Amino acid sequence: MHGNSWYRQVECGFIGNSGFGGWHYLMMLGIIIIVVAMILFIRRKNNSNGNQALDILKELYVKGDISEEEYLKRKNVIER
């Protein structure tokens, strides 16, 4: 009988009957949202740095400061 009571507490604990209430779920959801937002921010920041480098490289090519071969070689390095 005592073992059965413990099993019910463990089984229902995740649902919310043993102190794991709604605010815990909200905290977990908030943490997940923060982590996803950080990942998206870092990806966007990295992409903007790559685009800036490509823009500078294009400008050098258009001005004639570098050859087409040099442009393509540097572009390949940036896009890796």
N, C-alpha and C positions, 0 to 999 in steps of 0.2 A: 504494500500500500504506500509506504513512504517513497519507494523508488518510482512508483507511478506518478506521484505528485511532482517529483523532480523532473521527470521526463516532460510533463506538461509545461512546466515553467520554461524549460529549455526550448521546447517546440514552439511555444507562443511568444517567447522573448523577442524574436525578431519582428513579430507582427506588432507588438506594442503592449502586451499585457504584463511584461516584466520590467518596465521602466524605460524601454526603448521607444519613446513616444514620437509624436509628429515632429517636434522641434529637432530631434536628432536627424530625421530625414531631411529637414530643411537645411541643417548644417552641412550634411553630406552633399546635397544638391548645390549649395553655395560654393563649397570647395571644388566640386567638379567644374562649375561655371568659371571660377577663377583660374583653374589650371588650363582649361580650354582657351580662355581669353589670353592668357600669357603665351600659350603656344602660337596662337594666331598672330599676336603682336610681334613675336620674335620672327616668325616667317615673313610677315609683311616688311619688317625692318631689314631683313636680309635681302629680300627681293628689291627693295628700293636702293640699297647700296649697289647691287649688281646692275641695275638699270642706270644709275648715275655713272658708273664706270663705262658702260656701253655708250652712253651719250657723249662722254668726253672722247672716247675712242673714235666715234663717228665724226665728231667735230675735227679731230686731228686729221682724219682721212679726207674729209671734205676740203680742208684748208690746203691739203697737199703735203703736210708735214711727214706723213708716213705713206708707204706704198700699199697697194692692194694686198700683196702677199703678207706684209707686216700686219695690216689690219685684220686679215682673216686669221692669222696665227694668234694674235692677241685676243681676238674675239672668242676663239676656241678655248683659250685659257680661262677667260672670264666666265664663260658659260658652263664650265665644269663644275 
